[in-house]
């Protein structure tokens, strides 16, 4: 064999050898341009290929899962899994990228269209006045297969209708009393998935803010004082009523005075207050706000602010409240109950106490109470009694529960306040011989009140106890229970007459009114618990301090 022939054979061998080592990725897609999987969640498909190099696989979709994502040489198979149903109403696609040391191969993956909801609008704008919102959409589902959820408390569900070609879900938006716009969402998911399910569709609802077209110009009546009641017994315990969010025109037309008058009457509708009215000096002081109503962007005398949502917390400018109280000449400042009536129908209520004179706690308190629903509504009355009289005057604690076990630190703090006569309607023992209201439990004169030791108080389900199943300090379905009436009576005698009274003194006073007082608040159940009273532990600002 000559050299030329040997060279020819060698080159042929080298060509074959080199061709076997050429990197490749061969996708077996049977002639299709993509791999198709069905619309359901967990639907699967297979990506088959062969390669002569180690490989990795990635994808660019959040609805697709690959297994395995790496491998070696030879024939390979990747399982393609849909992690969610395709609810877009259209075929959706993803790209799987196979990568070796020297090569990259992309493969198109498609998921068939499945059940869908297609909204006519995905952004809906409404005015501050609120009202009905029709949300129109088309779908290939039956009425019982999907559910609509909205994300904020200023929306409520209306009706649902269907024509031959489309659906309508109607929401109702409450008026926006804030000057800033607000946003909520409506989501459509499968029945049973709840609002956290994979949505078929969603829309944003934007409600405009309130744009007041009037502002106060006349502040001449600001800090004008009206005397609503003069004490004829004792030294006169001061109660100061004031309103927030009332502009000059509402003061001029008598609206402000009507609110103050109704609030005053409401305060004395429950025993023992009905029988103790003569011990109180009650004032209404005019507060002129720049804007009418309460809400973000409203400029009001006391800057009252409602947290909203499921919260009933109210905050405000406490020093401004103190300033108005201090402007009443000769008032017993440290023993004053200040009540701020908010010009809004929203449901809320919060009381602040625990102000010091620099060393010791004072009786000064601020109760924030909106005109809930309407001026003559029963909840406006009972919330005033709960907040202003119960928390503000009596320093009573709440008798309802919505949390777990009361922490030991909070129990110790409450016991310290009980030592000065506060929180006398709750206790932290179920021993009938040592509980604060033990005298009532063995007194046959109070048998009809069904007094006992009921677990759940101070907002906690465990660790705190209340004297009765229901009361004005619980769900407002009854009046003040006997231990609460005693605490209020003792407070009035101490502040109004400067004397401490005995249990028998109270029973002698209370016996003619015991049963009627337990029925006065019947039927006024609160829609959800009011916010717990706020113990501020801060100095009471005097006129000289401001």
Secondary structure as UniProt FT lines:
FT   HELIX           3..20
FT   STRAND          25..27
FT   TURN            30..31
FT   STRAND          34..37
FT   TURN            41..42
FT   STRAND          44..51
FT   STRAND          55..59
FT   TURN            62..63
FT   STRAND          64..67
FT   STRAND          70..71
FT   STRAND          74..82
FT   STRAND          92..99
FT   STRAND          104..111
FT   STRAND          117..119
FT   STRAND          123..126
FT   TURN            128..129
FT   STRAND          131..139
FT   HELIX           143..145
FT   STRAND          146..150
FT   TURN            153..154
FT   STRAND          155..162
FT   STRAND          167..173
FT   STRAND          182..190
FT   TURN            191..193
FT   TURN            195..196
FT   STRAND          201..207
FT   TURN            220..223
FT   STRAND          225..229
FT   STRAND          237..244
FT   HELIX           248..252
FT   TURN            253..254
FT   HELIX           255..267
FT   TURN            271..272
FT   HELIX           273..275
FT   HELIX           277..279
FT   STRAND          280..285
FT   TURN            296..297
FT   TURN            301..302
FT   STRAND          305..306
FT   TURN            309..310
FT   STRAND          314..315
FT   HELIX           318..326
FT   TURN            329..330
FT   HELIX           333..335
FT   STRAND          337..342
FT   STRAND          350..356
FT   STRAND          365..370
FT   TURN            375..376
FT   HELIX           378..384
FT   HELIX           385..393
FT   STRAND          401..405
FT   HELIX           408..418
FT   TURN            419..421
FT   TURN            424..425
FT   STRAND          426..427
FT   TURN            432..434
FT   TURN            436..437
FT   HELIX           438..441
FT   HELIX           444..449
FT   STRAND          454..457
FT   STRAND          459..466
FT   TURN            472..475
FT   HELIX           482..492
FT   HELIX           493..497
FT   HELIX           503..510
FT   TURN            511..513
FT   HELIX           514..517
FT   TURN            518..523
FT   STRAND          534..539
FT   HELIX           543..545
//
